[in-house]
Amino acid sequence: MLLGPALVISAVLFTLGVAGVLLRRNAIVIFMCVELMLNAVNLTFVALAQRLGVGGQVFVFFVMAVAAAEAAVGLAIILAVYRHKQTVNLQNINILKG
Amino acid sequence: MTGTAVDLIWLAPALAFLGFVLNGALALWRPTAKAAVTVFGVGVLAAAFAVGVAVVIAFARLGAEAPVVFRYWSWMPVGALQVDAALQVDQLSAVMLLVVTGVGSLIHLFSVGYMKEDAGYARYFAYLNLFIFFMLVLVLGANFPVMFVGWEGVGLCSYLLIGFWFNEKVNADAGKKAFIVNRIGDFGFLVAMFIIFWATGSLDFGDVFARAPTLLGAGGGAVTVLTLFLFLGCTGKSAQIPLYTWLPDAMQGPTPVSALIHAATMVTAGVYLVARCNVLFALAPISGAVVAGVGALTALFAATIALKQWDIKRVLAYSTISQLGYMFVGVGTGAMAAGIFHLVTHAFFKALLFLGSGSVIYAMHHAYHATHSHEDAQDMRNMGGLRRHLPWTAGLMWIATLAIAGVPPFSGFFSKDEILAAAFARGSVQPVWLVFWGFGLAAALLTAFYMTRLMLYTFHGPNRTGAEAEAHLHEAPWVMTGPLVVLGVLSAVGGILNVPELWGGNAWLHHWLEPVTKPGAALLPEAHLSHATEWTLVAIAVAVAATGIVGAWRLLKPEALLPARSAPAERGFARVLRNKWYVDELYNFFIVQPLVWVSREILWKRVDQGIIDGAGVNGAARGARALGWLGSRLQTGQVGMYVALFVVGVLAILWRVTAGS
């Protein structure tokens, strides 16, 4: 039933996503890593759905819908920031410094 | 309620208060409507006097021994402490009521002329009416707290009127000095009230005086302490040693104010208080001796200062302090009627002297104003020979001078003689009273001397105003001389009130006051003088007065006096007297300066600025800012940082959750 390998892959994908968010500086790349984490979670939902019922698969659709909306808003923000600062390197974007 | 005119007693203070409200409103919105102010200001006082006469006549017809008390509403119902807003009419308050409204009316009338050209005319009359209201509350109150309201109120009005011309700093300072010095006395009054309530469980005059002999016991510690605190209040209000220093400075106010508040009525409140509490003072022989001793010392001390003052009003101010000292000798001795008698006659002749000096100052001021001179209009060295220009004032002030000096048959002779005789009589029981009598006699000599000096330098000898100003000197209008004439008549014949049996009189005032003074007198040792001794005392008193007057007339040379501008400074002992024994300087050095130093260096700079501002207010702000600074260090603006912390947090929660299960 491949539940074990599926969860392992999902964990690896999630860790890759977290590492990417932590280590990369480019906003686009970080954004993609966040998507990676979402999809890792989706994979967990789907894998567990065969044992725990269809609820997990329904949830995946919600996550994908939210991720789509997030992608639209997030990319628009990144575009606006780029127009303003001519860069998407997050190290240079720190005007909220206390 | 008695069903007679006595029930109208509330009208007297109410009328004065109405005058205050009306004049106060005019002062705020129509200060130029002087005719209306005159009608209200003098009218309410005349009406109050009429009410007073009606009340006293009705009260005398009742023939009541006990006071007639009117309780209007419950003021302070606090457990065992039940204080009503209550007024009472008895023989003592009747006398005070007539003096306050009667002399007050005359002085209000005089003020119409004296203050005519002042821009603050309406404000002046508003304050004056308010003063009369509080003074009536003081003398009519049926318990200590109501009396205290009046006591504080007259102090407030005194402050307002001393600093009436407040745009000159010296006047405002004099007002503040009077107010602050009186605070010390008021503290004494308050503490005394606390002790009275603690010891007798009541603050009503009737209850307190009825319970005092059984609850407090003669010569007990509590009654001695409480009467001494009461007397501290009296020394403030009635300007006795050690708190007298405010009264001479109070002369910065308008002269009619000096006559009304600082001579005839308010300053006698202390004498009234002692007479009112005669039972308490009779129970505390030590306090009685202190009252009489302080009075005698003040009488002599103030009289020495009056010898060398040049300001005509200052002489009268020290004279007032000295005469108040006499009254305290009287009431301290237990001769309450004699003290009150002197209070009444003093109100007549001292009001006359002050109003007369007001008339002189008015004339001097106008003469200097007309000639654009900036000389001091109150300095006697600038006067001289004024009797040719102010014959009425001169004549009337001579009557008052003879009265205050104790020349028979003028009013002051009878009252002063009675006080001295009472002190001498107590001397046969306790010798210390002979010392007080001696002080009083010495003060009488000085009184005759300095009053003659005042008259001599003001009205006799050559004129020193300068020829140009002299041409402008003239008598004041009738509205000012009229009250002087009435007071002159009262000063001359006021002694009729209480002609002693020695002179074939019936001692009317003495018998009239007996219902009030009897409980106290019953507790004091009997002291009687033989007629031969009394005649000897009279002879001594008259001889002393005559010596003072003739001595001054012979010794002083107004011809040799120079105007204030060119006068040389005094030397030796005269300078000490001229500088009032340096008491103000001593107080300044030993009390005011250390107090200011402690306030400024410790209370202000250390406690207020250091602890309260520094540690408290600013310290809290600094602490909050430090915490905020710490928090702001976390806000780097780096998203990576936030994410890292976020991950750490999630891991911590995950670890906590999984470790728990």
Interface residues (C-beta under 8 A of the other chain):
Chain A: V18 V21 L22 R25 I30 L90 Q91 I93 N94 I95 L96 K97 G98
Chain B: G631 S632 R633 L634 Q635 T636 G637 Q638 V639 G640 V643 A644 V647
